[in-house]
Amino acid sequence: MDSYEVLAGWRTHIALFDRIVKLTLNKTAEQREVGTDVRSNTTDERQGAKPSE
């Protein structure tokens, strides 16, 4: 594996991460506009677990 392949792999990973972050930020911004609580959308609550207090 030469340096070009390594750089191409890193660019792909960075591009995917950047896209995920942008989609997440857009989703939370839409939830704020609607007026829902962004914090209520957690993995534990979606799976049916009770949130810890």
C-alpha positions as CSV (number, residue, x, y, z in Angstrom):
1,M,0.0,0.0,0.0
2,D,1.6,3.2,-1.1
3,S,1.1,6.7,0.4
4,Y,-1.4,7.7,-2.3
5,E,-3.7,4.8,-1.2
6,V,-3.4,5.8,2.4
7,L,-4.2,9.4,1.7
8,A,-7.2,8.4,-0.5
9,G,-8.5,6.2,2.4
10,W,-8.2,9.0,4.9
11,R,-9.9,11.4,2.5
12,T,-12.8,9.0,2.2
13,H,-13.1,8.6,6.0
14,I,-13.0,12.3,6.6
15,A,-15.6,12.9,3.9
16,L,-18.0,10.4,5.5
17,F,-17.4,11.8,8.9
18,D,-18.1,15.3,7.6
19,R,-21.3,14.2,6.0
20,I,-22.5,12.5,9.2
21,V,-21.8,15.6,11.3
22,K,-23.6,17.9,8.8
23,L,-26.7,15.6,8.7
24,T,-26.7,15.4,12.5
25,L,-26.5,19.2,12.8
26,N,-29.3,19.7,10.3
27,K,-31.5,17.2,12.2
28,T,-31.0,18.9,15.5
29,A,-31.6,22.3,13.9
30,E,-34.9,21.0,12.4
31,Q,-36.0,19.7,15.8
32,R,-35.3,23.1,17.4
33,E,-37.4,24.8,14.8
34,V,-40.3,22.4,15.4
35,G,-39.9,22.9,19.2
36,T,-39.1,19.4,20.3
37,D,-36.5,18.7,22.9
38,V,-33.3,17.7,21.2
39,R,-32.0,15.9,24.3
40,S,-35.0,13.5,24.4
41,N,-33.7,11.8,21.2
42,T,-31.2,9.5,22.9
43,T,-30.3,6.0,22.0
44,D,-31.4,4.7,25.5
45,E,-34.9,6.1,25.2
46,R,-35.4,4.8,21.7
47,Q,-34.5,1.3,22.9
48,G,-37.0,1.6,25.7
49,A,-34.7,2.0,28.6
50,K,-35.6,4.4,31.3
51,P,-33.4,7.5,31.4
52,S,-31.2,7.7,34.5
53,E,-31.9,10.6,36.9
